[in-house]
Amino acid sequence: MVHRDATLVSMEGLSCPACGEEELLSGVPHADIIEVSCEPCGQKWHRDPHALPNCDRCDGNDMEGAVKAVVEKSRGSQLSIVATQVVYLCRDCDETILASYRIGRSPLMPAELPTT
């Protein structure tokens, strides 16, 4: 539990998708979502405490958050990460991707990169 702005928010079983931190997380409720912040790395994301997505392949609910890069073409052939977003990957179907992600915690790259 984290106490912030006179509100208790349960953070059990939650880890930062950017750095893996599990303890120094704080959350502030906003209507039906919680804005979660990681103190060590500064990553912020929204979490719906009532609904984590199910896997679209196996319909399982053992999901883990990861940071994915939003990439745009900047100059010439140079690509730049302009933002990041939290995506949820299935611990069964995406086991190889998650294992690699956990080692470096670098943002996942999009499946298709911009060409124009």
C-alpha positions, 0 to 999 in steps of 0.5 A: 500500500502506498499513501499519497494525497490522503488516499491508500492505493494497493500496488501489490503485484505491480512493477514499473514497466521501464525499470522493474521497480516494485516498491517505490511506486506511488499511485493517485486515483483519478475517476476509474483509473490510477496514475502510477509513478515510479520514483527511481526512473520517473516513468508514469502510466495509467492503470485500470485496477478493475481490468488488465487486458487478456491475451488476444492469442490464448485469452490468458490473464497472466500479463506483464507491462512493458514499455514500447517506443513510439518512433517517427522519422525525423531527418533523412533516414534517422528514426527518433523515439518521440514517446513511449507507451505501456503495453501488456504482454502475455507471460506465456505467449510472449515469454521470449520477448519478456525475457529479453526485455527484463534484461535490459529494460530498453523500450520495445520497438514497434513491429513496423518502422516508419519509412516516410 
